Amino acid sequence: MKKHTLLLLVFVLLLTGFNVCPVHASTALSTTEMRTGWEQKLREKTSEQSEKTSLKTTKRMERMAKKLERIAHRHGAEVDFNDPVDKWLWFGLFGLGIGIVVAILGLGGVGGLIGFLGVVCLVVWILKKTDSI
């Protein structure tokens, strides 16, 4: 039993003597130094993130524009905002879209009113479209 205890003690002493991961003490920083270092890291991080997101959004917008252009070219759909009949269609679609967004944001009955006006514009577009045919 004494032999095992002695071996264990030697083993523990060897492990502490030949420590693989030595711990180094760091210098104490004042709170203002810590704060400025943290703020600088935060600024660098946000600037890098904003650059990445701006690059990503520009690439996405370019891809979306190309995709919409191919779809419009394939189907022959050219958007003409100056056409008096199709103008009502775009008023209605944008009105419905804005109404849905405002309703999701929860701004009272404003979203419902804008959505209703969008539906009215779509009805006017349908009536004008059937008259022009």
C-alpha positions in Angstrom: 0.0 0.0 0.0 2.8 2.3 0.8 4.4 1.6 -2.6 1.2 2.7 -4.4 0.9 5.8 -2.3 4.5 6.7 -3.0 4.0 6.1 -6.8 0.9 8.3 -6.8 2.7 11.1 -5.0 5.6 11.0 -7.4 3.2 10.9 -10.4 1.3 14.0 -9.1 4.6 15.9 -8.4 5.8 15.1 -11.9 2.5 16.3 -13.4 2.7 19.6 -11.6 6.4 20.0 -12.3 6.1 19.4 -16.0 2.9 21.3 -16.6 2.0 21.2 -20.2 -0.2 24.3 -20.2 1.6 27.0 -18.1 -0.7 29.8 -16.9 0.7 33.3 -17.4 -0.5 36.2 -15.4 -1.9 39.1 -17.4 -1.5 42.8 -16.5 -4.3 44.5 -14.8 -6.2 47.0 -17.0 -8.2 49.9 -15.8 -11.9 50.1 -16.7 -11.3 52.9 -19.2 -8.7 50.9 -21.0 -11.0 47.9 -21.1 -13.9 50.0 -22.3 -11.9 51.6 -25.1 -10.6 48.2 -26.2 -14.1 46.8 -26.2 -15.5 49.7 -28.1 -12.7 49.5 -30.7 -13.3 45.8 -31.2 -17.1 46.5 -31.5 -16.5 49.2 -34.1 -14.3 47.0 -36.2 -16.7 44.1 -36.0 -19.7 46.2 -37.0 -17.8 47.9 -39.9 -16.8 44.4 -41.2 -20.3 43.2 -40.8 -21.8 46.2 -42.6 -19.3 45.8 -45.5 -20.2 42.1 -45.8 -23.9 42.8 -45.7 -23.7 45.6 -48.2 -21.8 43.4 -50.6 -24.3 40.6 -50.1 -27.3 42.9 -50.6 -25.8 44.4 -53.8 -25.0 40.9 -55.2 -28.6 39.8 -54.3 -30.1 42.8 -55.9 -28.1 42.3 -59.1 -29.1 38.6 -59.2 -32.8 39.5 -58.5 -32.7 42.2 -61.3 -31.2 39.7 -63.8 -33.8 37.1 -62.8 -36.7 39.5 -63.1 -35.4 40.7 -66.5 -35.2 37.1 -67.8 -38.7 36.4 -66.6 -40.1 39.6 -68.1 -38.2 38.8 -71.4 -39.5 35.2 -71.4 -43.1 36.2 -70.9 -43.0 39.4 -72.8 -44.2 41.4 -69.9 -43.0 44.9 -70.0 -44.0 47.2 -67.2 -45.3 50.5 -68.4 -46.1 52.9 -65.5 -47.3 55.5 -68.0 -50.1 53.4 -69.3 -53.4 54.8 -67.8 -55.0 51.3 -67.5 -52.1 49.4 -66.1 -51.3 52.2 -63.7 -54.4 51.1 -61.6 -53.0 47.6 -61.4 -49.7 48.8 -60.0 -51.5 51.2 -57.6 -53.5 48.2 -56.4 -50.6 45.8 -56.0 -48.4 48.3 -54.2 -51.4 49.3 -52.0 -52.0 45.7 -51.0 -48.3 45.2 -50.3 -48.1 48.3 -48.2 -51.3 47.5 -46.5 -50.1 44.0 -45.5 -46.8 45.4 -44.2 -48.5 48.1 -42.2 -51.0 45.5 -40.8 -48.1 43.3 -39.8 -46.4 46.2 -38.0 -49.7 46.7 -36.1 -50.4 50.4 -36.8 -54.1 50.1 -36.1 -56.7 50.3 -38.9 -54.4 52.1 -41.3 -53.2 48.8 -42.9 -56.8 47.7 -43.5 -57.7 51.0 -45.0 -54.6 51.0 -47.4 -55.4 47.3 -48.3 -59.1 48.3 -49.0 -57.9 51.1 -51.2 -55.6 48.6 -53.0 -58.5 46.3 -53.7 -60.6 49.3 -55.0 -57.7 50.1 -57.4 -57.6 46.5 -58.6 -61.4 46.6 -59.2 -61.0 49.9 -61.2 -58.2 48.2 -63.2 -60.4 45.2 -64.0 -63.2 47.5 -65.1 -60.9 49.6 -67.3 -59.2 46.6 -68.7 -62.6 45.0 -69.8 -63.7 48.3 -71.4 -60.5 48.7 -73.4 -60.7 45.2 -74.9 
